[in-house]
Amino acid sequence: MSFDLGVWCAEARPSRAAAEETYRRLCEGETAVVPPSAAVRDFHAALIAEFPEPADGAYTADGADAAGGADGSDGSGGWDESSPWSVGLDVGDGFVLMPMRWSRAAEVAPRVITLAAEHGLVCFDPQAEVVHVPPALRAAGALELRSCVGLPVSDPDPETVERAVRRLSADNWFMILEGPAGHFVQVGTGDQAGVAAGTHALEYRDGAPERHYRCALPDRDQVISVFADFLRDPSTRPTGVAWESLWL
């Protein structure tokens, strides 16, 4: 089982659906779906300088983490433990597709996203169906979305935020949408957030400690509405709920 990412150049910010379609077509060998880019070549060079590919034949037969041993080896001595890749990278003039060992994803995937951003490239995560866009394609004052499960997303669009709220669960019980200078809205659910199952504990902070508020909501659609309000204007307290001050 591998964790996969795709990187390519885009002149405009793609929607999730458009990025998913581009990724699918690249995986199917339609390399002309993206234009050639020197930035992709530079990204690839930086990537393999940091995370080299193994020598030929040094992959496991199926690209799995543990075909034979608990240490991730295949039992034959052929596994190159220094490389995170489960199979060879698929590299073209305008794209790089990266299948990495699942056990290395937490280490390598954030670095791939950072390198893509540094080279002005889009990175698509097909597991979470999330588009990571470079700084040039982000809005001014872009927010950051983080949760218990998955990778941080800079400048998430409304669809990405809504999907993140709907994915809240007992294991993925917390998420925060954060802006500059102490502006954020966050939500926790269930026992770990100190509330009953099916209840959502929300907090909103408008920069200063005296402008820190909370509320509890049973309806996940209400939570989505609060996050959507904050995404539109982080400097204005989301409406439609009864906030209580946390300032003592």
N, C-alpha and C positions, 0 to 999 in steps of 0.2 A: 504494500500500500504506500503510495507516495502523496506528497503535498505539492501541488502544482501552482505555478505562477506564469503569466505571460507578460512580456514587455514589448512595446512598440511606440512609434512616434505618431502623434496626432496634432493637427493644427488647431482643432476645436475640442472642447470637452465632450467626450462621448457619454451618452446615457448608459445605464447599466445594460439595457437590452442591446444597444449597438455594440458595446464592448464584448458582451457575451457572444454575439454573432461573429464579430471579428475573430475572437479567440477560437470559436468552433471551426471556422473556416481555415484558420491557420493550422489547427490540429489535423484537419483533413487534407492538408497539403496545398491549399490555395494561397500561395505565398504572395501573389500579386495584389491581394486585398489590402496590403499596406505598402507605402512607397519606401524605397531605399533611404537610409539615413546614416550619415556619418556618426550621429550621436549614438545610434544603436551599436555600431562597431566599437566606439569608445566605451560604452557601458559594458559590453561583453568582455573587453580586455580588462577592465577594472574588476569585473566579477570573477573571472577565472584567476586573476592575480591573487585575489583574496580567498577564493574557494576553488582550487584546481580540480579539474576532472581527473578521475583515475586513469591509469594506463589501460590500454586495450585489454579486455578480458578480466579486468579487476572488479567488475560488477557481479552481483549475485545473478543467478539465472533469471529470477523473476523481479528483481529490483526491490525485494522485501527487506525490511530491517533485520529480521531474525529468521532466516531459513533454517539455521541449524543451531546457533548459539545465542545465549541471553545477551551477549556483548555486541550483537549486531553482525557477527561474522557468519559466513555461510558454511563453516565447518571444514572448508577446504584450504583455507589460508589465502584465498583469492581476493577477499574483500579489502579494499583500501579504506582504512578507518579515517584517513585524513580528509576524505572527500564526502560532502553531504549529498551528492547526487545519486539517485537510485538508478538512473540510466543516463545515457549521453544527452547533453543539451541539444535541442533542435534550434539551430542558428541560421538565420537568413540575412539578407542585406537590410531588411527592415524590421526584424523581430528576433526575439529570443524566447523560447519556451523552456521552462525549467522544472523538471520533476525531481523533487528532493526527498530524501528519506524522512519519514514522518517524525522520527526521533530527533531530527536536526532542525525541524521547521521553526520552532520557537526561537532558535538562534539565528537562522539564515534568512527567513522570510522578511523580518523587519529590515535587515540590511539590504536585501534586494530592493525593497520599496524605497529606501533612502537613496541608494545608488541610482535608481530610475529617476527619482525626483531631481537629483543633482545633475543628471544628463538631460533633463527636460522631457522625460518619457512617461507615458501612461503605463501603469502596472495593473493587471486584472487578476483578481483572486477568484477562481471559479468555485472554490469550496463555499465561500460566503457570498458569492455573486456581488462583489464590491469592486468599484473602480477607484484606484488611487491615482490622483492627478498631480502633475508637477506644479510648482509654485506659479508658473506663468499662466496656468489655467484655473487657478483658485481665485475666489472673490477676495476683495480687500477685507482685512480683519477676519480671515477664515477661522472657523471654530474647529475643535477637534473632538471626535467621538471615541470613547473608550468603554469597554465592557469587560466582564470577567473572561469571556471566551472570544477569541478572534483577535485580529490585529487592529491597532488604532487607525482611524480614518481622518485625514485632514480635509476640511471643507466638504463634509458629507452633504449630499442632496437630500431633499425631503423623503424620497423613497427609501434611501439607505437608513435614515433615522427611524422611519416607521417600521421597517423590517427589523431593526435592532430591538425596538420596544416589543414587537410581537414575539421575538425569540427569547424574551426573559423567561427563566425557568428556575427550578430549585438549584441547578448547577450554575446557571448563568443568571445570577440574581441581582446584579447591579450594573448600571450604566450611567455615564456622565457625558454631557455635552458642554464643553468648556470654551470660553472665550478669553480675551486678554483681561488683565487687571482684576482678577477675582470675580469675573462674571461666569456663572454656571447654573445649569439645572441638572439635577441628578435624581435617580430613582432606585430604590431597593424594594425587593418583594420577598415575602415569607419570613421564616424564623430568623434568618441571618440579618434581615433588616429590622428585626424587632416588631414585626407586625404579623397578623394572622394570615394564613394561606388565602390567596385571592385578593389581598389588599396590597396597595402600592404606596410606599412612603416616599414623598417627593420633597426636595429642597430646592430653593432658588436663592441665589445670592447676587446682589447688584453691587459688587465691588467691595463695599465696606461691611464690617461686622454688624453694624446696626441695621443693615438692609439685607438680612438673612432670614428667610421665611421657610415654612414647611406646611405640608398638608397631607392627608391620606385619602386615596381614591380607590374605590373598588373596580372601576370600569377602565379597562386598558385603552379604550378609545379616548377617554378623557386624558390619559397619560400622553397619548400620541398628540392630542391637541395642544397640551402644555409645551411639549418639545417643539412642535411646529411653530408655536408663537415665539418661543425663544430663538429658534433658528432664523425667523424673519427679522427679529429685533432684540438682540441680547440685552439692550439697555432698558427695556421696558418689561415690567413684571407681567408674566402671562396672566390672562384673564380667564374668567369662567369658573374659578375655584376659590374656596375660602382659605386664604393663606393666614397662618399664625406666625407672629414674629418670634425668632429665636434669640433676639437681643435681650439680655437680662440687665 
